[in-house]
């Protein structure tokens, strides 16, 4: 695992050479992706162990998603390359971001996981505050920083208590312990619930998305939310007994909050805000699935996290393509796009039907698995699940029909068609999202 870390660290000097390094770093990211993808992997245990780093099937999928999303972030930020607005520092931030995502997903030590989990906030804050679009970006960055930091400090104390009890912080040994202490349980799980984000502590996410640049939105939707889910998957094994008493609280907050958020989506007129709220809705399903503590729930939440990372990131790219031409994300201005960019309507359609879990997207496998899991926990939850799925389809159709149909805005003064780079960017989101449906078994073998 350290060899990939060294590859990333030695790319830092490339960031500051000259403008041509923009695409060179993207190519290197894709090389790291293919090297990592072809790495040997143990199914039921950690493999490739080195320097307290290792990889199992859960880490493998999320690290691949991290490298892929960071490659696409650079590809989506071509406008920065043209304007050369602190380009070297931007590439440095994305590379630092990738390292801070790679390390928590591959860390075998709980304290190291916490350290890098929190460190990933720093480059995200730079992406929001440095390259964001509007004046409120400073407020959005501080919102995100304090929401996540406030919930994470109790977790640090919880980790110290676990070390005092176990004399070890290796994640592999946690399955031999069962902590039945309420405050420890709360301190460990709260940081991940805010990061996911769970309803009630989700307000930092839409604000951060709306203010962030395209690269900031992609990393927020694609990976930072997944870190919360990954943390819950890892620590849940220590709190099985106490979780039987309290999982009903998180499960009901997740499902009722998801239903409420899906209705809120119909009131959004900012495209980015709508896609951000739909992320909260999806992650509430993931949370509910994990809290059932059964096989289907863990599998479904893992698959939906990977699928949502690609799908949501692609939708933010589409919203940004419109923004770069119309200089607005409002649905009042982004109308009648089918007349101006007919080929882009196909990509809106393909990514939005993936968003509502149509076959053959990876989201479908995840949602079917989550349905099985949540209904096996309580059959009466089928009514809430039906409404969440109905409203999810509704707001996706609402976004498509409002942006693609109707009469286009008469105040447009400059316009250019979609570039081949943007088509490639969208293809690289959509293709793995639907191709991985053929290998669903990888999502079901790690448990």
N, C-alpha and C positions, 0 to 999 in steps of 0.2 A: 504493500500500500504506500510505502514511503517513496517508491520510485515515481509514482504519479504526483505526489506532493512536490518532489524535487523538480519535476518537469514544469510545474506551475510556478514555483519560486524563481527558477532561472529564466522565466519569461518576463520578469519585471523590467529588466533593462530595455527590452524591445518597445515598451510603451512610450519611451521618450525619444526614440531615434528620429523618425520623420513621419510625414503623413501616410506614407505607403504602408507603414506597420499596422494600420487599421485593419486591413484585410488579411495581413499575414497572421495576426493574432487569432482572427476568426478561424483561419485554416488550421492553426496549431490546436485550437480548442476541439475542432472536429477530429483531428488526429488522436488527441487524448481520449476522446469519446470512443473511437473505434478500437484503440488499444485496450481500454477498460472493458469494453463490451465483450472482447474475445478472451478475457481473463478466465482462468479456471475458477470454479465456484463450488463450494461444498453446500449441499442442500440443507442438511439438518444441523449444521454447526458453523462456527466462524472459521473462515479460511483466509489465506494470504496474510497471516499474522506477522506484524513487524512493528516495533516501537510503540506498543500500546494501541496500535491501529489494526483493524480487522474488518472483515466483510462477510455478511451473510445475505440471504435473499432479500430481506427488507432493505438493508443498506444499499445493496447492489442496484435495485430499481431506482431508489431516490438519488443516489450519486449520479447515475446515468441521466436522470431528469435534470439534475443540477448543471452538469456539463453542457447538455443539449440546450437548456434554456439560456445559459450565459452566452453560448455561441450565437443564438438567435437575437439576444439583446443587442449585441454589437451590430449585427446585420440590420436591425430595425432602427439603429441610431445614425443612419447615413446623413441626416441633416446636421448633426454635430460635426461629422467629418468634413462637410462642405464649409461650414462656418468656422471650423477649427476653434470652437469655444472651449478652451482648456481640454483639448483632445487627449493629450498625454495623461493628464490627471484622471480623466474619465476612464481610459483603458486601465490605468493602475487601479482605480476603484473597483472595476468589474472583476479584474483578476484577483484582487484582495477578497472580493465578495465570494468568488468561486472557492477560494481556499477556506474561507470561513463557513462555507456550506459543506465542503468535502470533509473537513475535520470532524464536525459533530456527528455526521452520518456514519463515519467509519471509526469513531472513538469507542474503545472498549471500557474506558474508565468513566464513571458517572460524573466526577468532578471536571474532567477534561471536556466531557460533553456539555456540562453547564457553562464552562468558560467560553467555548466556541459558539455555543447557542446564543449567549449574550453578545459576543463580539460581532456576530452577523448584523447586529443593529447599527453598528457604526458606519459601514459602507452604505447601508440602506438609507441612513439619515443623510449622508452626503449626496446620494442620488436624488433624494426628495428636495433637500434644501439648496443644493448647488445647481441642479439642472431642471428644477420644477418650473411650471409655467406661470404661476400667479403669485400675488403678494402673500396670500395666506399659507404659502408652503412652509414658512418657518413655524407657524402655529401648528400645522399638520405634523411636522417632524417632531415637535416637542410633545404633542398629544401621543404619538406613537411611542416615543422614547419613555415617557413617564407611565403610560398604561402598562407596557411590558416590563419595565424595570421594577415598578412598584410590586407587581405580582411575583417577580422572580427572586427578590431578596429572601422571602421566607423559605424558598426552595434551597438556597445555599445553606441555611441553618439545618434544614431537613437532611441534606447530604452529609453534613458533619455528624448528625445524630446516627445516620445509617453507618457511617465509617466507625463510629464509636461502638456500635453494636456488632457489626460484621467483621471488623478489622480488615475490610477489603472494600473496594468500590468497583470491582469488575462486574460489568453488566451480566456476564455469563453466570456468576454465582448467585444472582438475585433469586433465581427460581427455587433455591433451597431455603429461603426465609419467608416468613409471613408476619408482617407488622400490623398489629391490630390497634393502632393508635390514631385517633381521629385527627388531632392537630398535625401529626406527621403526614397523614394522608392528604389533608387539605393543603398543607404547604407545598407538597410535591406536585399535586395535580393542578393547582390554581394557575401556575405559570404557563402550563400548556393550554389550559382552557382560554386564557387571554390571547395566546398566540394563535389559536385556531381560526377565528375567534368565536367563542360561544356567545349566544344572544345575551344581552345585558352588559357585556364587556366588548362589544363589537364596534363601538362608535369611532375608534381610531382608524379602522380600516377604510371605510368609504372616503373619509376626509383625506387620508394619505394617498389613496388612489387618484382622487380628483386633482390633487395638487402635484402629483409626481409626474416626471417625464415618462416616456414610453418604457424606457429600461427599468425605471423604478416600479412601474405598474406590473411589468412582466415578472420581476423577481418577487414582488409581494404576492401576486396571485399564484405564481408557479411554484414557489418554494418555501417562503417564510411561513405560510399557513400549514404546509406539510410538516414543518419541523415540530409544530405542536402535536399533530397526530402521531408522528414518529415517537415523540417522547412518551405519550400515553401508552402506545403499544409496548414500549420497553419497560415502563415502571409498573404497569398494571399487574404484572405477575407477583409483585411483592405485597399487593394489597387486595388479594382475592376475597378474603373473608369479610373485611370491612366494606368492600365495594358492594357486596350483596345487600347491605343495608342502605347504601346511599346512591346506588346507581339509578334508582327511580327518579331522583331529583334531577340529575344531569340529563337523563334520557327525556324527561318531560320538558325541561327547559329547551333542550335541543329541538324537539319536534314542534312544540307550540311556537317557539321562537322562529323556527324555519318557516312555519305556515304564515306567521305575521310578517316576516321579512319578504316572503314571496308576494304578499299582497302589497307591501310598500313599493315593490319594484314597479307596479303599474302607475305610481305617482311620480316616477322620475322622468325628468326631461333631459338630463345630462346623460349621454351614452355611457361614459365611464362610470358614473355613479350607479347606473342600472346594472352594469356588468359586475361591479364591486358588491352590490347587495346580493346578486345571484350567487356570488362566491360564498357569502355568509350562509345562504340557504343550503348550498351543497355541503358545506362543512358541518352544518347542523345534522344532516343525515349521517355523515361520517362519525360524528360524536355519538349519536344515538346507537349506531351499529357497534361501536367499540364498547359501549356501556352495557350491552347485552351479555358480554363475556362469553360468547359462544363462537364456534368455528366459523360459521357463515358471516358473522358480524365482523370478525377480524379480517377475513379475506376480502369482504366487500368494501370495507373502509380503505384497505390498502389499494385495491384496484381503482376505487373512485378517486383517491388522492392523486394517483398517477394520471388518470384520465382527465381530471379537472385541471391539473397543472398545465397540460398541453392545450386543452380546449379554452380555458379562461385567458391564457396568455395570447392565443391566437385572436380571440375577440378583442382584446386590448390593442393588438396590432391593427386590426380592421378599423377600430375607432380612431387610431392615430393616423392611418392613411387618409381618412376623411378630414381629420383636423388639419393635416398639413396642406390640404387644398382649400378648405373653406374657412379655416381659422376659427372654427367654433365646433363645440361638441353638442350643442343644443339640438334636440330633435325638431325644433321649429325651423332650424336652418338646414339640417341634414335631411332633406326630403327629396323624393324623386330621383334618387341616385341611380335607379335603373336606366333613366334616360341619359345620364352623364357617364356612368361607368357600368355598363351592362355586365361585363365579364366579372366585375367584383361582386355583383349580386349573387353569383354562384357560390363564391367563398363565404359570403354572409350566410347563405342558406346551409352550406355544408357544416360550418362551425356551429351554427345555432341549433341544427338538428342533433349534432353531437352533444350540445349543451342540455338538450332534453332527453338524452340517452336513447337516441334511435340507433338501431343496428346499422352497421357493424362496429359502432364505437366502443371503446374500452369502458365508457361510463355505463353502458348497458349491462355488462357483466357485473360491475360493481353494484348497480342499483338492484338487480335481481337478487344478488346475494344479500344485500341489506334488507330487502323486503322479506326474504325468508327468515332472516335473523330477528328482525323487530317483531314480525307477526308470531314467531315461535315464542317470543318473550311474553307478548300479550296480544291476543287476536283482535282486541277492541281498537288497537292502534291503527288498524287498517283504514279507518275513516280519516284520521289525520294524514296518513301517508297518501291516500287517494287525493285529498285536497292539495297537499304539497305538490304532487306530480301534475295535477291539473293546472294549478296556478303557475308552475314552472314552465309548462308548455305555453301557457297564456302569455307570460311576459316575454318569452322568446319570440313568439309570433308578433307580439305588439312591437318589439324592437325592429323586427324585420319589415313588417308592413309600413311602419311609420317612416323608416329610413329609406326604403326602396321605392315605395309607391307614392303617388300624389304628384303635385306640380312642384318642380324644383324652384329653389329660392331665387328671386329675380335680382337680388343685390350682389350676385357673384361677379367679381371683377377680374379674377385671374384663375386659370384652371389648367391642369395638365393631366394626361391620362396615367393609368397605373403602369409602374415600371416593372421590368422583368425581375429585378431584385425583390420587389414586394410580392410578386407571384411566387417566387421561390421561397420567401419567408413564410407565406401562408401554407404552401405545400409541405414545408418541413414541420409545421405544426400539425397539419391534418393527417399526413401519411402515417406517421408512427402511431397516432391516436387510433386509427382504424386498422392498421396492419397488426398491431399487438393483440387484437381480438383473436387472431389465429393461434396465439400462444398464451391463452388464458390459464393454462395449467401452471405456468410459472407463478401466477398470483395465488395459487391454491396449495402449493407444496411446502411452504416455509414453516407452517404452524406445528 
